Amino acid sequence: GVIDVYKESHPDLYSSTFRMPSECFDRILHLVSPYITKQDTTFRQVIPAEQRLAVTLVFLATEDSIGLIAKFFRLVCLAVYVLCIAINHCFHGNILPLSLF
């Protein structure tokens, strides 16, 4: 996907944007994907889980408003909210090991 291209072509920028190495992003994506993956319909194509997570992490890592970030990524604010709930569900009471960072 788009995030993989970004990860490979700009690894330093990737880490500073998401505030974590790609391995940590991939681990979080693996854990939250079952909660946020949607199916395409005849009316719309879904936003991939990878892009949903990327937008949410940019929102959480910056001081930008959710409206600005959502508009830039063409994503509705509700998707970011749902993903935050999924992250909380997956990591509630757990801390990622520092070795991932």
OpenMM code with the backbone's topology and positions (N, CA, C; nanometers):
from openmm import Vec3, app, unit

residues = "GLY VAL ILE ASP VAL TYR LYS GLU SER HIS PRO ASP LEU TYR SER SER THR PHE ARG MET PRO SER GLU CYS PHE ASP ARG ILE LEU HIS LEU VAL SER PRO TYR ILE THR LYS GLN ASP THR THR PHE ARG GLN VAL ILE PRO ALA GLU GLN ARG LEU ALA VAL THR LEU VAL PHE LEU ALA THR GLU ASP SER ILE GLY LEU ILE ALA LYS PHE PHE ARG LEU VAL CYS LEU ALA VAL TYR VAL LEU CYS ILE ALA ILE ASN HIS CYS PHE HIS GLY ASN ILE LEU PRO LEU SER LEU PHE".split()
positions = [
    Vec3(0.0798, -0.1186, 0.0000),
    Vec3(0.0000, 0.0000, 0.0000),
    Vec3(0.0846, 0.1257, 0.0000),
    Vec3(0.0186, 0.2364, 0.0104),
    Vec3(0.0844, 0.3671, 0.0086),
    Vec3(0.1812, 0.3806, 0.1259),
    Vec3(0.1429, 0.3294, 0.2408),
    Vec3(0.2278, 0.3396, 0.3596),
    Vec3(0.3564, 0.2607, 0.3396),
    Vec3(0.3481, 0.1443, 0.2758),
    Vec3(0.4678, 0.0639, 0.2499),
    Vec3(0.5653, 0.1373, 0.1586),
    Vec3(0.5139, 0.2038, 0.0571),
    Vec3(0.5993, 0.2812, -0.0339),
    Vec3(0.6682, 0.3928, 0.0431),
    Vec3(0.5932, 0.4613, 0.1269),
    Vec3(0.6459, 0.5694, 0.2098),
    Vec3(0.7523, 0.5150, 0.3050),
    Vec3(0.7251, 0.3987, 0.3633),
    Vec3(0.8157, 0.3346, 0.4581),
    Vec3(0.9496, 0.3016, 0.3913),
    Vec3(0.9438, 0.2499, 0.2692),
    Vec3(1.0647, 0.2089, 0.1977),
    Vec3(1.1420, 0.3261, 0.1394),
    Vec3(1.0710, 0.4263, 0.0906),
    Vec3(1.1398, 0.5366, 0.0234),
    Vec3(1.1884, 0.6457, 0.1182),
    Vec3(1.1254, 0.6601, 0.2345),
    Vec3(1.1622, 0.7643, 0.3311),
    Vec3(1.1601, 0.7102, 0.4736),
    Vec3(1.2494, 0.6173, 0.5088),
    Vec3(1.2418, 0.5557, 0.6427),
    Vec3(1.2583, 0.6551, 0.7572),
    Vec3(1.3445, 0.7552, 0.7430),
    Vec3(1.3627, 0.8532, 0.8510),
    Vec3(1.2388, 0.9395, 0.8682),
    Vec3(1.1826, 0.9828, 0.7576),
    Vec3(1.0613, 1.0639, 0.7619),
    Vec3(0.9443, 0.9817, 0.8160),
    Vec3(0.9406, 0.8541, 0.7799),
    Vec3(0.8370, 0.7637, 0.8290),
    Vec3(0.8398, 0.7581, 0.9817),
    Vec3(0.9587, 0.7348, 1.0373),
    Vec3(0.9724, 0.7244, 1.1831),
    Vec3(0.9347, 0.8534, 1.2537),
    Vec3(0.9719, 0.9666, 1.1965),
    Vec3(0.9381, 1.0935, 1.2618),
    Vec3(0.7897, 1.1268, 1.2472),
    Vec3(0.7277, 1.0842, 1.1399),
    Vec3(0.5850, 1.1096, 1.1198),
    Vec3(0.5003, 1.0287, 1.2166),
    Vec3(0.5309, 0.8994, 1.2281),
    Vec3(0.4489, 0.8108, 1.3106),
    Vec3(0.5022, 0.7939, 1.4526),
    Vec3(0.6198, 0.8497, 1.4790),
    Vec3(0.6812, 0.8441, 1.6124),
    Vec3(0.7083, 0.7011, 1.6583),
    Vec3(0.7352, 0.6119, 1.5620),
    Vec3(0.7659, 0.4727, 1.5932),
    Vec3(0.8291, 0.4077, 1.4712),
    Vec3(0.9057, 0.3020, 1.4916),
    Vec3(0.9613, 0.2289, 1.3769),
    Vec3(0.8520, 0.1492, 1.3052),
    Vec3(0.8819, 0.1105, 1.1841),
    Vec3(0.7825, 0.0396, 1.1027),
    Vec3(0.7401, -0.0929, 1.1652),
    Vec3(0.8304, -0.1582, 1.2387),
    Vec3(0.7956, -0.2857, 1.3023),
    Vec3(0.6845, -0.2674, 1.4056),
    Vec3(0.6899, -0.1582, 1.4779),
    Vec3(0.5875, -0.1298, 1.5779),
    Vec3(0.4542, -0.0981, 1.5095),
    Vec3(0.4591, -0.0186, 1.4026),
    Vec3(0.3382, 0.0117, 1.3246),
    Vec3(0.2748, -0.1184, 1.2761),
    Vec3(0.3574, -0.2067, 1.2208),
    Vec3(0.3055, -0.3336, 1.1684),
    Vec3(0.2438, -0.4193, 1.2791),
    Vec3(0.3038, -0.4173, 1.3957),
    Vec3(0.2505, -0.4950, 1.5096),
    Vec3(0.1140, -0.4404, 1.5533),
    Vec3(0.1055, -0.3095, 1.5639),
    Vec3(-0.0227, -0.2486, 1.6019),
    Vec3(-0.1282, -0.2769, 1.4953),
    Vec3(-0.0889, -0.2644, 1.3683),
    Vec3(-0.1818, -0.2917, 1.2583),
    Vec3(-0.2330, -0.4351, 1.2660),
    Vec3(-0.1443, -0.5278, 1.2938),
    Vec3(-0.1833, -0.6679, 1.3045),
    Vec3(-0.2864, -0.6879, 1.4163),
    Vec3(-0.2665, -0.6191, 1.5271),
    Vec3(-0.3572, -0.6351, 1.6413),
    Vec3(-0.4928, -0.5681, 1.6206),
    Vec3(-0.4959, -0.4507, 1.5580),
    Vec3(-0.6234, -0.3787, 1.5455),
    Vec3(-0.6994, -0.4106, 1.4173),
    Vec3(-0.6335, -0.4701, 1.3193),
    Vec3(-0.7003, -0.4978, 1.1903),
    Vec3(-0.8327, -0.5721, 1.2027),
    Vec3(-0.8425, -0.6754, 1.2864),
    Vec3(-0.9722, -0.7446, 1.2955),
    Vec3(-1.0863, -0.6531, 1.3409),
    Vec3(-1.0544, -0.5474, 1.4114),
    Vec3(-1.1578, -0.4569, 1.4641),
    Vec3(-1.1940, -0.3442, 1.3677),
    Vec3(-1.1066, -0.3160, 1.2730),
    Vec3(-1.1288, -0.1979, 1.1883),
    Vec3(-1.1407, -0.2292, 1.0403),
    Vec3(-1.1192, -0.3533, 1.0005),
    Vec3(-1.1267, -0.3891, 0.8591),
    Vec3(-1.2729, -0.3937, 0.8152),
    Vec3(-1.3016, -0.3277, 0.7065),
    Vec3(-1.4378, -0.3215, 0.6519),
    Vec3(-1.4399, -0.3894, 0.5156),
    Vec3(-1.5586, -0.4103, 0.4625),
    Vec3(-1.5768, -0.4695, 0.3308),
    Vec3(-1.6244, -0.3642, 0.2310),
    Vec3(-1.5759, -0.3722, 0.1064),
    Vec3(-1.6253, -0.2849, 0.0005),
    Vec3(-1.7740, -0.3121, -0.0221),
    Vec3(-1.8452, -0.2085, -0.0639),
    Vec3(-1.9850, -0.2247, -0.1036),
    Vec3(-1.9978, -0.1769, -0.2471),
    Vec3(-2.1163, -0.1905, -0.3025),
    Vec3(-2.1378, -0.1422, -0.4386),
    Vec3(-2.1378, 0.0103, -0.4443),
    Vec3(-2.1519, 0.0746, -0.3288),
    Vec3(-2.1589, 0.2202, -0.3238),
    Vec3(-2.0267, 0.2876, -0.2914),
    Vec3(-1.9366, 0.2145, -0.2260),
    Vec3(-1.8094, 0.2770, -0.1890),
    Vec3(-1.7018, 0.1724, -0.1662),
    Vec3(-1.5772, 0.2171, -0.1872),
    Vec3(-1.4627, 0.1337, -0.1532),
    Vec3(-1.4183, 0.1710, -0.0120),
    Vec3(-1.3744, 0.0731, 0.0624),
    Vec3(-1.3324, 0.1002, 0.1998),
    Vec3(-1.1936, 0.1637, 0.2027),
    Vec3(-1.1678, 0.2306, 0.3120),
    Vec3(-1.0344, 0.2829, 0.3372),
    Vec3(-0.9576, 0.1705, 0.4049),
    Vec3(-0.8425, 0.1330, 0.3503),
    Vec3(-0.7674, 0.0201, 0.4079),
    Vec3(-0.7315, 0.0435, 0.5545),
    Vec3(-0.7247, -0.0649, 0.6298),
    Vec3(-0.6904, -0.0572, 0.7726),
    Vec3(-0.5564, 0.0126, 0.7925),
    Vec3(-0.4618, -0.0125, 0.7052),
    Vec3(-0.3302, 0.0499, 0.7142),
    Vec3(-0.3400, 0.2023, 0.7076),
    Vec3(-0.4227, 0.2524, 0.6173),
    Vec3(-0.4401, 0.3973, 0.6054),
    Vec3(-0.5162, 0.4538, 0.7250),
    Vec3(-0.6146, 0.3808, 0.7738),
    Vec3(-0.6885, 0.4252, 0.8923),
    Vec3(-0.5942, 0.4398, 1.0112),
    Vec3(-0.5064, 0.3403, 1.0298),
    Vec3(-0.4113, 0.3462, 1.1402),
    Vec3(-0.3135, 0.4614, 1.1209),
    Vec3(-0.2652, 0.4798, 1.0006),
    Vec3(-0.1701, 0.5888, 0.9738),
    Vec3(-0.2305, 0.7243, 1.0083),
    Vec3(-0.3526, 0.7480, 0.9670),
    Vec3(-0.4191, 0.8750, 0.9953),
    Vec3(-0.4366, 0.8935, 1.1454),
    Vec3(-0.4778, 0.7886, 1.2127),
    Vec3(-0.4988, 0.7971, 1.3577),
    Vec3(-0.3684, 0.8267, 1.4303),
    Vec3(-0.2599, 0.7608, 1.3900),
    Vec3(-0.1312, 0.7854, 1.4551),
    Vec3(-0.0805, 0.9264, 1.4294),
    Vec3(-0.1021, 0.9778, 1.3086),
    Vec3(-0.0638, 1.1164, 1.2800),
    Vec3(-0.1445, 1.2109, 1.3687),
    Vec3(-0.2728, 1.1842, 1.3840),
    Vec3(-0.3569, 1.2663, 1.4709),
    Vec3(-0.3065, 1.2627, 1.6152),
    Vec3(-0.2769, 1.1434, 1.6653),
    Vec3(-0.2336, 1.1296, 1.8037),
    Vec3(-0.0937, 1.1865, 1.8273),
    Vec3(-0.0104, 1.1897, 1.7231),
    Vec3(0.1287, 1.2340, 1.7378),
    Vec3(0.1492, 1.3827, 1.7094),
    Vec3(0.0477, 1.4493, 1.6597),
    Vec3(0.0632, 1.5908, 1.6252),
    Vec3(-0.0404, 1.6746, 1.6978),
    Vec3(-0.0267, 1.8027, 1.6818),
    Vec3(-0.1247, 1.8951, 1.7396),
    Vec3(-0.2278, 1.9401, 1.6364),
    Vec3(-0.2241, 1.8776, 1.5195),
    Vec3(-0.3196, 1.9140, 1.4147),
    Vec3(-0.4606, 1.8708, 1.4544),
    Vec3(-0.5580, 1.9439, 1.4062),
    Vec3(-0.6964, 1.9090, 1.4368),
    Vec3(-0.7372, 1.7853, 1.3574),
    Vec3(-0.8306, 1.7115, 1.4122),
    Vec3(-0.8789, 1.5914, 1.3445),
    Vec3(-0.9443, 1.6272, 1.2115),
    Vec3(-1.0101, 1.7409, 1.2061),
    Vec3(-1.0731, 1.7835, 1.0804),
    Vec3(-0.9716, 1.8065, 0.9706),
    Vec3(-0.8596, 1.8704, 1.0036),
    Vec3(-0.7540, 1.8964, 0.9054),
    Vec3(-0.6914, 1.7664, 0.8581),
    Vec3(-0.6601, 1.6785, 0.9505),
    Vec3(-0.5979, 1.5515, 0.9137),
    Vec3(-0.6947, 1.4658, 0.8325),
    Vec3(-0.8179, 1.4592, 0.8753),
    Vec3(-0.9176, 1.3790, 0.8036),
    Vec3(-0.9387, 1.4318, 0.6620),
    Vec3(-0.9413, 1.5638, 0.6472),
    Vec3(-0.9589, 1.6227, 0.5145),
    Vec3(-0.8396, 1.5908, 0.4253),
    Vec3(-0.7183, 1.6000, 0.4829),
    Vec3(-0.5970, 1.5717, 0.4067),
    Vec3(-0.5947, 1.4274, 0.3589),
    Vec3(-0.6368, 1.3347, 0.4437),
    Vec3(-0.6352, 1.1935, 0.4093),
    Vec3(-0.7674, 1.1448, 0.3520),
    Vec3(-0.8655, 1.2358, 0.3360),
    Vec3(-0.9979, 1.2011, 0.2851),
    Vec3(-1.0612, 1.0906, 0.3695),
    Vec3(-1.0614, 1.1130, 0.4976),
    Vec3(-1.1118, 1.0156, 0.5920),
    Vec3(-1.2050, 1.0867, 0.6881),
    Vec3(-1.3127, 1.0232, 0.7237),
    Vec3(-1.4052, 1.0865, 0.8171),
    Vec3(-1.3535, 1.0732, 0.9598),
    Vec3(-1.3884, 1.1682, 1.0417),
    Vec3(-1.3432, 1.1716, 1.1808),
    Vec3(-1.3885, 1.0480, 1.2582),
    Vec3(-1.5041, 0.9951, 1.2243),
    Vec3(-1.5556, 0.8783, 1.2942),
    Vec3(-1.4602, 0.7599, 1.2808),
    Vec3(-1.3957, 0.7455, 1.1664),
    Vec3(-1.3018, 0.6346, 1.1463),
    Vec3(-1.1858, 0.6438, 1.2443),
    Vec3(-1.1382, 0.7642, 1.2714),
    Vec3(-1.0292, 0.7829, 1.3674),
    Vec3(-1.0784, 0.7477, 1.5076),
    Vec3(-1.1975, 0.7901, 1.5413),
    Vec3(-1.2556, 0.7589, 1.6722),
    Vec3(-1.2688, 0.6078, 1.6914),
    Vec3(-1.3193, 0.5390, 1.5909),
    Vec3(-1.3368, 0.3937, 1.5982),
    Vec3(-1.2019, 0.3250, 1.6149),
    Vec3(-1.1012, 0.3738, 1.5451),
    Vec3(-0.9699, 0.3125, 1.5571),
    Vec3(-0.9096, 0.3360, 1.6959),
    Vec3(-0.9315, 0.4517, 1.7534),
    Vec3(-0.8839, 0.4773, 1.8904),
    Vec3(-0.9480, 0.3800, 1.9886),
    Vec3(-1.0753, 0.3500, 1.9684),
    Vec3(-1.1429, 0.2516, 2.0535),
    Vec3(-1.0803, 0.1135, 2.0340),
    Vec3(-1.0488, 0.0776, 1.9100),
    Vec3(-0.9863, -0.0523, 1.8817),
    Vec3(-0.8478, -0.0612, 1.9447),
    Vec3(-0.7700, 0.0462, 1.9374),
    Vec3(-0.6374, 0.0472, 1.9995),
    Vec3(-0.6511, 0.0301, 2.1498),
    Vec3(-0.7441, 0.1012, 2.2089),
    Vec3(-0.7668, 0.0891, 2.3531),
    Vec3(-0.8060, -0.0540, 2.3895),
    Vec3(-0.8920, -0.1142, 2.3087),
    Vec3(-0.9353, -0.2512, 2.3344),
    Vec3(-0.8175, -0.3485, 2.3270),
    Vec3(-0.7313, -0.3320, 2.2272),
    Vec3(-0.6190, -0.4238, 2.2080),
    Vec3(-0.5102, -0.4063, 2.3127),
    Vec3(-0.4894, -0.2845, 2.3579),
    Vec3(-0.3769, -0.2566, 2.4462),
    Vec3(-0.4170, -0.2225, 2.5889),
    Vec3(-0.5427, -0.2304, 2.6202),
    Vec3(-0.5881, -0.1963, 2.7557),
    Vec3(-0.5118, -0.2797, 2.8582),
    Vec3(-0.4363, -0.2109, 2.9427),
    Vec3(-0.3595, -0.2793, 3.0455),
    Vec3(-0.2264, -0.3343, 2.9997),
    Vec3(-0.1943, -0.3186, 2.8719),
    Vec3(-0.0673, -0.3689, 2.8193),
    Vec3(0.0204, -0.2521, 2.7752),
    Vec3(0.1479, -0.2714, 2.7881),
    Vec3(0.2444, -0.1719, 2.7428),
    Vec3(0.3351, -0.2399, 2.6412),
    Vec3(0.3574, -0.1727, 2.5285),
    Vec3(0.4482, -0.2286, 2.4285),
    Vec3(0.5905, -0.2251, 2.4819),
    Vec3(0.6682, -0.3288, 2.4595),
    Vec3(0.8066, -0.3282, 2.5051),
    Vec3(0.8874, -0.2189, 2.4357),
    Vec3(0.9767, -0.1576, 2.5094),
    Vec3(1.0597, -0.0508, 2.4532),
    Vec3(1.1449, -0.1011, 2.3381),
    Vec3(1.1697, -0.2302, 2.3310),
    Vec3(1.2515, -0.2838, 2.2225),
    Vec3(1.1865, -0.2613, 2.0869),
    Vec3(1.0543, -0.2392, 2.0827),
    Vec3(0.9866, -0.2097, 1.9567),
    Vec3(1.0134, -0.0672, 1.9119),
    Vec3(1.0545, 0.0191, 2.0039),
    Vec3(1.0805, 0.1577, 1.9705),
    Vec3(1.2281, 0.1750, 1.9526),
] * unit.nanometer
topology = app.Topology()
chain = topology.addChain("A")
for resn in residues:
    res = topology.addResidue(resn, chain)
    for name in ("N", "CA", "C"):
        topology.addAtom(name, app.Element.getBySymbol(name[0]), res)
